[in-house]
Each structure stands twice: as C-alpha cells, then as structure tokens.
Amino acid sequence: MFTVYDSKNYLCLADESLRDTREKGYEFFNDLARGTIEELKKYFDCQPDSLKEHAFEYREQQVKTFITLALGKMTKNNFLQEFPMERVKKRTKKWEYLGNGFIDYWAATKEVTCFIEVKNEWTRYYPEKKAFTFYKAAAGLLSDAKEQTDQIKDKGAFYNTKHAFSLGLLITPVFAYGEEAEIIRKDAALKEELIRGAKDLGADILAFWRIGNGRLNAYERENGKGVEYFPGVVFWGRVRKVSRKK
C-alpha cells in the first residue's frame, strides 16, 4: 500500500491497484473520511463534559449522521441518503432480479459519482503487543457492503460525471484495555498492522484517526476491573470503478 495522506493524527493508505483509473476513487474516500472526522470533532466540542462521547460509541445509524454532514459539504448537497434502486445479480449468463432496495448514499461532486454502502463493527487493540484483532464478522460486513453496491441495476443511469465508483465502507472504532491503551503511536509498526488488517478484511483502502487533542476519555469497564479507552477509529473501504470513461 502507498500513502495517500499522512498527518499527526490521521493516515490514509491505498492499495497499488487503486492507482491510475481509480485515483479519483481513493481521493473521494480520503475526503469522506477526513470530512466525517471533522464533523465528529465539532459535535464533541459542543457537548458538556458530562455528555461527551466519541464516534466509537455509536453504531452504524449514528455514524451516518456525521457522514451525511461530510457528504453535504463535499458535494454541495448534491447527494441522497437511502437512495432507492433495483437490485440484480448475475447468474452465469443471465441476470436475476432481486427486488427493490436502497443504497445508503448516492453522491456526486463535479468529477465523481459514488454509490456508498456503510457498515459498522469493532476492532480490538492490545497496547502491550501493539497489535490489533480484526474480527471475522467485519470481513463479512465489508463483503456485504461491496455486494450491495454491485447489485445496483443500471448504475450508468444515475451518473453523468467523468468518474463513477461504488464504495463499500466499514467503520471500526478501536477499543483497548489498561492504562497504556491511551497511547497508540502512529508509526511504522501501526502501518504494518493496518495493512495486515486490510488484507484480512479484503479492503483496498483504509484511513486511521488517532484520537487526540484532549478528546480521549477513560471509561470504567463493566466488570469494574480497570478502565478502557477508545484511542482511534479505522475506515476500511473497497473501491470499484463503475464508469468506463477514462
């Protein structure tokens, strides 16, 4: 994987296969991840200390709140949530009609149209090992997201931009136990772990947000034994080119 964007508390990596024809796709993914994080920060800063929560405490529908805000700015409100469409699936040489459905987002900038399906899971971090556990359920969810975007009938009818992509997006808050859990360093070892996770989950692009700047809280564990932290959020993506235009 190569680096798309790298800053103090944020990192975006993409697979080499995403170069050239899908370059606009990983740029769109990077902008969406960064925009979602910015909206989460604004929400956090507006809350009183007694109510402050983070993205990692939310499920899929709550996280979509901040994705929606980010897409609104990226596209100048040229997007729809719960976009209605027909689903089909290819069986050998024939297409099987699966019925009507919805895609989480249809969004368009000046250059890019994107069909987005969002999923949510968890990622466990072990500070003493500096290692992650990427749950098998997460791989299934990312695969489901990709399949749901693949099943959109006649995608070409819904875009008039130069580039069109489908994006299966999986968001996994990171949780960890122990006092050392608040320290998660954005270094070469972290990159290697995230790349390993991408291979395990079948992602070809990822973004990692290291929680910082006073936004990291400690939470008492349910069993009363120590505390847990949520030191980061990972955005995993599968990008597929839809348009045939170059």
C-alpha positions in Angstrom: 0.0 0.0 0.0 1.1 3.6 -0.6 0.4 6.7 1.5 -2.4 8.9 0.2 -2.4 11.3 3.2 -0.4 11.5 6.4 -0.7 14.0 9.3 -0.1 14.0 13.0 -3.3 12.1 14.0 -4.6 10.9 10.6 -3.3 8.4 8.0 -4.8 7.2 4.7 -3.3 4.2 2.7 -4.4 2.8 -0.6 -3.5 -0.4 -2.5 -1.3 -0.1 -5.6 -4.2 -1.4 -7.6 -6.1 1.8 -7.0 -3.7 3.9 -8.9 -4.4 5.4 -12.3 -8.0 4.7 -13.3 -9.3 4.6 -9.7 -7.2 7.5 -8.4 -10.3 9.7 -8.1 -11.9 6.9 -6.0 -9.3 6.9 -3.3 -9.2 10.7 -3.3 -13.0 10.7 -2.7 -12.6 8.1 0.1 -9.9 10.2 1.8 -12.0 13.4 1.6 -15.0 11.5 3.0 -13.1 10.0 6.0 -11.5 13.4 6.8 -14.8 15.2 6.5 -16.6 12.7 8.8 -13.9 13.2 11.4 -14.1 16.9 11.3 -17.9 16.7 11.9 -17.4 14.4 14.8 -14.9 16.8 16.3 -17.4 19.6 16.1 -20.1 17.6 17.7 -17.7 16.6 20.5 -16.7 20.1 21.2 -20.3 21.3 21.5 -21.1 18.7 24.3 -20.8 19.4 28.0 -18.1 17.3 29.7 -20.7 15.1 31.4 -22.2 14.1 27.9 -19.1 13.9 25.8 -18.9 10.8 23.6 -16.9 9.7 20.6 -17.6 8.1 17.3 -16.6 4.7 18.6 -19.5 4.6 21.0 -22.0 4.9 18.1 -23.5 2.3 15.8 -24.0 2.5 12.1 -27.0 4.7 12.1 -25.5 7.3 14.4 -22.2 7.4 12.5 -24.2 8.1 9.3 -25.2 11.4 10.9 -21.6 12.7 10.5 -21.1 11.0 7.1 -24.2 12.8 5.9 -22.8 16.2 7.1 -19.5 15.5 5.4 -21.1 14.5 2.1 -23.2 17.6 2.1 -20.1 19.8 2.2 -18.2 17.6 -0.3 -21.0 17.6 -2.9 -22.6 21.0 -2.1 -25.7 18.9 -1.2 -25.7 17.0 -4.4 -26.4 13.7 -2.7 -29.2 11.5 -1.5 -29.4 9.2 1.6 -31.3 5.9 1.3 -31.2 6.2 -2.5 -34.0 3.9 -4.0 -32.9 1.5 -6.7 -33.4 -2.0 -8.1 -31.1 -4.9 -7.2 -30.0 -7.5 -9.7 -27.4 -10.4 -9.5 -25.7 -12.1 -12.4 -26.3 -15.8 -12.6 -24.0 -17.3 -15.3 -25.2 -15.5 -18.4 -28.5 -14.2 -17.1 -29.4 -11.5 -14.5 -31.6 -12.4 -11.6 -33.9 -9.7 -10.3 -33.7 -9.4 -6.5 -36.3 -6.7 -6.0 -36.3 -3.1 -4.9 -34.0 -1.7 -2.3 -31.9 1.2 -1.1 -28.3 2.2 -1.1 -27.1 4.2 1.8 -25.8 7.1 -0.3 -25.7 8.3 -3.9 -23.3 11.3 -4.0 -21.8 13.4 -6.8 -19.1 16.0 -6.9 -18.1 17.8 -10.1 -15.9 14.9 -11.2 -17.0 11.9 -9.3 -20.2 10.0 -8.6 -20.1 7.5 -5.8 -22.6 4.8 -4.6 -21.9 4.1 -0.9 -22.9 1.3 1.5 -21.9 1.7 5.1 -21.3 -0.9 7.8 -20.1 -0.8 11.4 -18.1 -3.2 13.6 -15.3 -3.1 16.3 -11.5 -3.5 16.3 -9.6 -4.6 19.4 -6.1 -3.1 20.2 -3.6 -4.7 22.5 -1.2 -2.0 23.7 1.3 -4.4 25.2 1.6 -6.2 21.9 1.0 -3.2 19.7 -1.3 -5.4 17.7 -4.9 -5.4 16.5 -7.6 -8.1 16.3 -9.7 -7.8 13.2 -12.9 -9.8 13.8 -14.2 -12.2 11.1 -17.6 -10.5 11.3 -16.0 -7.3 10.0 -14.7 -9.0 6.8 -18.2 -10.3 6.2 -19.8 -6.9 6.6 -17.3 -5.3 4.2 -18.0 -8.0 1.7 -21.7 -7.4 2.1 -21.3 -3.7 1.6 -19.4 -4.3 -1.7 -22.0 -6.8 -2.8 -24.9 -4.4 -2.2 -23.3 -1.7 -4.3 -22.5 -4.3 -7.0 -26.2 -5.2 -7.2 -27.4 -1.8 -8.3 -29.2 -2.1 -11.6 -28.2 0.2 -14.4 -25.7 2.3 -12.5 -25.0 4.3 -15.6 -28.4 5.8 -15.4 -27.5 7.6 -12.2 -24.4 9.5 -13.1 -23.2 12.0 -15.7 -19.7 12.6 -14.3 -16.4 11.6 -15.8 -15.7 9.0 -13.0 -18.2 6.8 -11.1 -17.4 4.4 -8.3 -19.0 2.1 -5.8 -17.7 2.2 -2.2 -18.2 -0.4 0.4 -17.3 1.4 3.7 -16.7 -0.3 7.0 -16.1 1.8 10.1 -14.5 0.1 13.1 -14.0 2.0 16.3 -10.9 0.8 18.2 -11.2 -0.2 21.9 -8.5 -1.3 24.3 -8.0 -2.0 28.0 -5.5 -0.8 30.5 -3.7 2.5 31.3 -1.3 2.1 28.4 -4.3 1.9 26.0 -4.4 5.7 25.7 -1.1 5.7 23.9 -1.3 4.4 20.4 1.5 5.6 18.3 1.2 6.4 14.6 4.4 4.8 13.4 5.7 2.1 11.0 4.5 -0.7 13.2 1.0 0.7 13.2 1.0 1.0 9.4 2.1 -2.7 9.2 -0.7 -3.7 11.5 -3.3 -1.8 9.5 -2.0 -3.2 6.2 -2.4 -6.7 7.7 -5.9 -5.8 8.7 -6.7 -4.6 5.2 -5.5 -8.0 3.8 -7.6 -9.9 6.4 -10.7 -7.9 5.7 -10.3 -7.6 2.0 -10.0 -3.8 2.0 -8.1 -1.9 -0.7 -8.1 1.4 1.1 -8.1 2.5 4.7 -7.9 5.6 6.9 -7.0 5.7 10.6 -7.8 8.5 13.0 -5.8 8.6 16.2 -8.0 10.3 18.9 -6.1 13.1 20.5 -6.2 16.8 21.4 -8.0 16.3 24.7 -10.7 14.1 23.2 -9.6 10.8 24.8 -11.6 9.7 27.8 -11.2 6.7 30.1 -14.3 4.6 30.8 -14.8 2.2 33.7 -15.2 -1.4 32.5 -18.5 -3.1 33.2 -16.9 -5.6 35.5 -15.3 -2.8 37.5 -11.8 -4.1 36.8 -9.8 -1.2 35.4 -10.6 1.2 32.5 -10.9 1.0 28.8 -10.1 3.5 26.1 -11.2 4.2 22.5 -8.0 5.5 21.0 -8.9 5.5 17.4 -11.3 4.8 14.5 -10.5 2.9 11.3 -12.3 3.5 8.0 -11.9 0.4 5.7 -13.0 0.6 2.0 -13.5 -1.4 -1.1 -13.5 0.8 -4.2 -14.8 -0.4 -7.5 -14.8 1.6 -10.7 -18.2 1.8 -12.3 -17.7 4.1 -15.3 -15.8 3.1 -18.4 -14.7 6.7 -19.2 -11.0 7.4 -18.7 
